[in-house]
Amino acid sequence: MEQAKISSKGQVVIPKYLRDALGFKEGITLMMEKIDNKLIIIKKPDDPVKELAAAGEKMAIKNVRRHIKEE
């Protein structure tokens, strides 16, 4: 597991091999979410609607119905 320090400006350096593996290039937009005690960082999709549709194709319809009922 990698370690990084937060600068006085709140900046964190992501190691090059991780940036390369994840396709993080200069100028991209990252999205962040706090879940429990973790920080999740993902690359913002070029087309969020297309990405959401692709993710939905991977889910079984019964799981979607169950998730809707829970909300």
Backbone as CSV, one residue per row, in Angstrom:
resi,resn,N_x,N_y,N_z,CA_x,CA_y,CA_z,C_x,C_y,C_z
1,MET,0.849,-1.174,0.000,0.000,0.000,0.000,0.893,1.235,0.000
2,GLU,0.559,2.191,-0.838,1.330,3.420,-0.967,0.979,4.409,0.145
3,GLN,1.907,5.301,0.416,1.679,6.391,1.352,1.922,7.705,0.632
4,ALA,1.206,8.726,1.026,1.400,10.056,0.463,1.116,11.075,1.557
5,LYS,1.774,12.208,1.463,1.539,13.292,2.404,0.679,14.350,1.733
6,ILE,-0.122,15.009,2.528,-0.941,16.116,2.039,-0.137,17.392,2.232
7,SER,-0.011,18.170,1.154,0.740,19.432,1.241,-0.080,20.476,1.991
8,SER,0.547,21.604,2.281,-0.151,22.689,2.978,-1.301,23.235,2.138
9,LYS,-1.281,22.970,0.828,-2.355,23.403,-0.065,-3.406,22.307,-0.273
10,GLY,-3.275,21.202,0.447,-4.239,20.111,0.328,-3.974,19.198,-0.856
11,GLN,-2.801,19.288,-1.456,-2.482,18.479,-2.628,-1.860,17.148,-2.227
12,VAL,-2.184,16.114,-3.016,-1.641,14.780,-2.813,-1.079,14.315,-4.149
13,VAL,0.114,13.721,-4.130,0.701,13.195,-5.355,0.326,11.721,-5.478
14,ILE,-0.284,11.367,-6.613,-0.596,9.967,-6.914,0.622,9.403,-7.642
15,PRO,1.201,8.314,-7.144,2.399,7.767,-7.781,2.178,7.493,-9.275
16,LYS,3.250,7.688,-10.065,3.167,7.571,-11.515,2.634,6.220,-11.959
17,TYR,3.095,5.134,-11.353,2.646,3.825,-11.812,1.137,3.645,-11.593
18,LEU,0.588,4.269,-10.543,-0.852,4.201,-10.324,-1.595,5.084,-11.334
19,ARG,-1.070,6.290,-11.593,-1.683,7.158,-12.599,-1.702,6.463,-13.959
20,ASP,-0.592,5.832,-14.318,-0.516,5.121,-15.598,-1.506,3.964,-15.648
21,ALA,-1.568,3.188,-14.579,-2.459,2.019,-14.543,-3.927,2.418,-14.624
22,LEU,-4.265,3.593,-14.082,-5.651,4.043,-14.050,-6.002,4.981,-15.199
23,GLY,-5.011,5.349,-15.999,-5.271,6.248,-17.118,-5.497,7.684,-16.685
24,PHE,-4.914,8.063,-15.555,-5.044,9.434,-15.062,-4.006,10.297,-15.763
25,LYS,-4.461,11.152,-16.665,-3.583,12.049,-17.414,-3.723,13.474,-16.880
26,GLU,-2.750,14.310,-17.191,-2.800,15.711,-16.783,-4.058,16.366,-17.336
27,GLY,-4.760,17.093,-16.485,-5.933,17.842,-16.915,-7.257,17.110,-16.802
28,ILE,-7.250,15.807,-16.473,-8.532,15.101,-16.327,-9.217,15.555,-15.047
29,THR,-10.499,15.299,-14.970,-11.259,15.610,-13.764,-11.478,14.326,-12.987
30,LEU,-11.192,14.375,-11.696,-11.414,13.229,-10.815,-12.640,13.492,-9.957
31,MET,-13.340,12.419,-9.634,-14.500,12.499,-8.743,-14.116,11.790,-7.447
32,MET,-14.553,12.335,-6.316,-14.213,11.777,-5.015,-15.452,11.617,-4.158
33,GLU,-15.438,10.562,-3.363,-16.564,10.278,-2.468,-16.014,9.671,-1.184
34,LYS,-16.514,10.128,-0.054,-16.156,9.537,1.234,-17.176,8.448,1.535
35,ILE,-16.677,7.243,1.721,-17.532,6.118,2.093,-16.939,5.512,3.356
36,ASP,-17.713,5.550,4.425,-17.230,5.151,5.744,-15.972,5.969,6.049
37,ASN,-14.861,5.304,6.263,-13.623,6.014,6.578,-12.633,5.923,5.414
38,LYS,-13.175,5.875,4.182,-12.335,5.719,2.991,-12.622,6.838,1.996
39,LEU,-11.622,7.186,1.214,-11.778,8.152,0.136,-11.693,7.393,-1.182
40,ILE,-12.758,7.425,-1.961,-12.807,6.768,-3.259,-12.568,7.828,-4.325
41,ILE,-11.614,7.574,-5.219,-11.281,8.509,-6.292,-11.422,7.789,-7.617
42,ILE,-12.227,8.357,-8.529,-12.377,7.780,-9.862,-12.271,8.884,-10.908
43,LYS,-11.920,8.465,-12.115,-11.867,9.404,-13.229,-13.290,9.708,-13.670
44,LYS,-13.585,10.998,-13.859,-14.917,11.390,-14.311,-15.116,10.862,-15.726
45,PRO,-16.203,10.138,-15.972,-16.447,9.593,-17.310,-16.643,10.704,-18.337
46,ASP,-16.190,10.447,-19.562,-16.415,11.409,-20.643,-17.904,11.566,-20.908
47,ASP,-18.640,10.461,-20.844,-20.087,10.468,-21.074,-20.758,9.745,-19.912
48,PRO,-21.134,10.473,-18.849,-21.700,9.827,-17.658,-22.945,8.994,-17.939
49,VAL,-23.788,9.429,-18.876,-25.009,8.675,-19.184,-24.650,7.327,-19.794
50,LYS,-23.699,7.317,-20.697,-23.259,6.064,-21.328,-22.653,5.125,-20.287
51,GLU,-21.843,5.668,-19.384,-21.230,4.856,-18.326,-22.287,4.269,-17.396
52,LEU,-23.296,5.066,-17.065,-24.370,4.584,-16.202,-25.156,3.474,-16.892
53,ALA,-25.428,3.639,-18.179,-26.145,2.608,-18.936,-25.328,1.324,-18.982
54,ALA,-24.028,1.434,-19.190,-23.162,0.250,-19.238,-23.139,-0.454,-17.887
55,ALA,-23.103,0.324,-16.807,-23.118,-0.271,-15.470,-24.446,-0.979,-15.221
56,GLY,-25.535,-0.377,-15.711,-26.856,-0.972,-15.530,-27.000,-2.300,-16.261
57,GLU,-26.328,-2.425,-17.407,-26.388,-3.677,-18.154,-25.790,-4.835,-17.370
58,LYS,-24.881,-4.521,-16.447,-24.193,-5.556,-15.676,-25.007,-6.027,-14.476
59,MET,-26.045,-5.283,-14.139,-26.853,-5.630,-12.971,-28.071,-6.440,-13.394
60,ALA,-28.432,-7.405,-12.585,-29.656,-8.165,-12.847,-30.853,-7.293,-12.497
61,ILE,-31.929,-7.404,-13.270,-33.111,-6.565,-13.056,-33.698,-6.758,-11.664
62,LYS,-33.599,-7.961,-11.114,-34.145,-8.166,-9.767,-33.362,-7.372,-8.733
63,ASN,-32.049,-7.190,-8.938,-31.265,-6.374,-8.017,-31.669,-4.912,-8.109
64,VAL,-31.985,-4.459,-9.303,-32.426,-3.083,-9.481,-33.748,-2.873,-8.757
65,ARG,-34.684,-3.813,-8.929,-35.985,-3.690,-8.255,-35.824,-3.682,-6.740
66,ARG,-34.955,-4.556,-6.230,-34.738,-4.617,-4.785,-34.139,-3.307,-4.284
67,HIS,-33.205,-2.744,-5.019,-32.562,-1.492,-4.616,-33.580,-0.351,-4.589
68,ILE,-34.468,-0.310,-5.568,-35.492,0.736,-5.628,-36.436,0.614,-4.432
69,LYS,-36.814,-0.604,-4.089,-37.717,-0.816,-2.953,-37.077,-0.357,-1.643
70,GLU,-35.755,-0.554,-1.510,-35.072,-0.195,-0.285,-35.019,1.307,-0.088
71,GLU,-35.066,2.053,-1.176,-35.005,3.519,-1.067,-36.387,4.022,-0.813
